[in-house]
Amino acid sequence: MSNEGHQRTGMAALAVGALGVVFGDIGTSPLYSLQTVFAIDGGAIRPVAQDVYGVISLVFWAVLLIVSIKYVAFVMRADNDGEGGIMALAALIRRSVAGRTKMVATAVLFGVIGASLFFGDSVITPAISVLSAVEGIEVVSPEIKEIVLPIGVTILVLLFLAQRLGTHRVGRFFGPIMVLWFAVIGLLGLPWVIAKPGILLALSPTSAIAFFVDRPVLAFVAMGAVVLAITGAEALYADMGHFGRPAISRAWFFVVFPALTLNYLGQGALILSQPDAVSNPFFLLAPGWAQIPLIVLATIATVIASQSVISGAFSMARQAVQLGFLPILTIRHTSKEESGQIYVPGINWILLAGVLIITVTFGSSQSLATAYGLAVTGTLLLTTSLFLVLAGAAWRWKWWQLTLVAVVFGGLELVFLAGNLTKIVHGGWLPLLLGALVVTVMLTWQRGRRVVTARRVEIEGSMAEFVDEIRATGTVRVPGTAVFPHPSKETVPLALRANFEFNGVVHEHVVIVTVIPENVPHVPRNERLNVDSLHRNDDGIVHLTVRFGFQDDQDIPSALRDAFMLTSELEVDPDSAFYYLSRVSIEAGPREKGLPRWQKMLFVGLAHNAASPAVYFRLPVERTVIMGTRVDL
């Protein structure tokens, strides 16, 4: 096969893979989107031609403008070394306009808020997706609707319990299943479109405009539910690093977008033909004999969609840790081949608890829809804002280009946001509350970490003075290599100072390792390392700087092996070295100093529950020693 043939085959494989990971959320939106629209205010939007054409037109143009044009044509061009997502976009801005402090601070804040809203969505998406699929049982047999909630809860519990096994074992099947899913939902809509071709008028923007002109208040309220059709749009950008823009674009335009369009048109045609179908237009598209298989397929598709969101939450948590916004978390890699396949137990159990609470509390996908959408629109607006900052400050776009993007996309998203504000009293407060809690945790950890770092510097003392002291006192140098992870080469690791002061010895070879998280997804291995002999070449103390991207594994032993192979300055055997961790016991300290009391208590609680740095840095347990001191916050 020619190179061109291999490239086409590889691109096709990537596109199929993208279908299984990227499009699960937006691909299952037809299960509940239109049902929710026609249930607003007890059926204020009626199953008549004007309303149906208007709603379908709003859905089609929302998907076209936000997903096809905004994300695929514009935002996905803003890649941070191939990676996407709102935190990667904020990091790209910080790198591109490093000298503009206020702009960088605003971009970072927007990124934190966007990530927090994503966590809020990560609680709601599995619940609404799985329930909406299982509720198909009510279409087949209304009298057994009482079993919908128990079945949904059982599926969700099993889904979260299975996370520790890793998605790599079943990931290869996700793509083909989603290919089947999109083929089925497209074919479900096609016969109804053929039977009622007038529904194609809904593709014209005039149908949406006429709906707004004739019934402005109702159309505005409908926008709060129409946004459900674009939930998951951020996933196209967030997962760009896994599949690349070309594969995602091809999968979207050739498979997902046509299938979604046909399905929404079909639902519209069905509602015009059978007004009672507004109760569940998706499942009623199928003939009676096909409804049970469709329920099974829909349930599998929603599990895949939920899996994608949960995996995204794990990745977002790891990025936040590496950028300094969360304490060290236990992160387990579930695949030897793919570094992106991770499992974060703490995040998993928090998500499961949240999902179960809201599933039982709200009880149905229709009730959950009242809480869904506000966080989505907030994330959309934040992404547009950050994109405009990048385009103006780094890409030097002209003012009219920025204005056009702001008016078209930002204006539409503001309408979505305003339409969703009515949901706040009906459950929309939930994702906002979850987002606010995550923002508080992330900003508190960042601020507290800075205070603790300043306190540590005072205790640690100057490295230069320490070297002079051990030379002047003739300190005994014992055989072996001691490795000290430490954030700076200017001060003394607490564990090194403690070993010197209490035992009166220093190892023959001392390696101080500073890990620097960069604002890029990946740092090439040949660019990660820098070895510095510090003050003297003959004192046996060297400093190793290791730069990791926020998607890289911060593996210190592996970095030492690379350094040992690449440079003669590091005369150590990484496989026999001992690792000494400087463990700081953090206490709240006096009330009148530092952070407010509540932030101190929150930071101390987070610090006490942080994962062991030995696990985070992949240190061998049998050769790791922990020594430390107390620091008041």
Buried (B, 14 or more C-beta within 10 A) or exposed (E): EEEEEEEEEEBEEBBBBBBBBBBBBBBBBBBBBBBBBBBBEEEBBBBEBEBBBBBBBBBBBBBBBBBBBBBBEBBBBBBBBBBBBBBBBBBBBBBBBEEBEEBBEBBBBBBBBBBBBBBBBBBBBBBBBBBBBBBBBBBEEEEEEEEBBEBBBEBBBEBBEBBEEBBBEBBEEBBEBBBBBBEBBBBBBBBBBEEBEEBBBBBBBEBBBBBBEEBEEBBBBBBBBBBBBBBBBBBBBBBBBBBBBEBBBBBBEEBBBEBBBBBBBBBBBBBBEEBEBBBBBBBBBBEEEBBBEBBEBBBBBBBBBBBBBBBBBBBBBBBBBBBEBBBBBBBBBBBEEBEBBBBBBBBBEBBBEBBBEBBEEBBBBBBBBBBBBBBBBBBBBBBBBBBBBBBBBBEEBEEEBBEEBBEBBBEBBBBBBEBBEBBBEEBBBBBBEBBBEBBBBBBBBBBBBEBBEEBBBEBBBEBBEBBBBBEEEEEEBEEBBBBBBBBBBBBBBBBBBBBBEEEEEBBBBBBBBBBEBBBBBBBEEEEBBBBEBBBEEEBBBBBBBBBBBBBBBBBBBBBBBBBBEBBEEBEBEBEEBBBBBBBBEBEBBEEEEBBEEEBBBBBBBBBEEBBBBBBBBBBEEEBBEEBEBEBBB
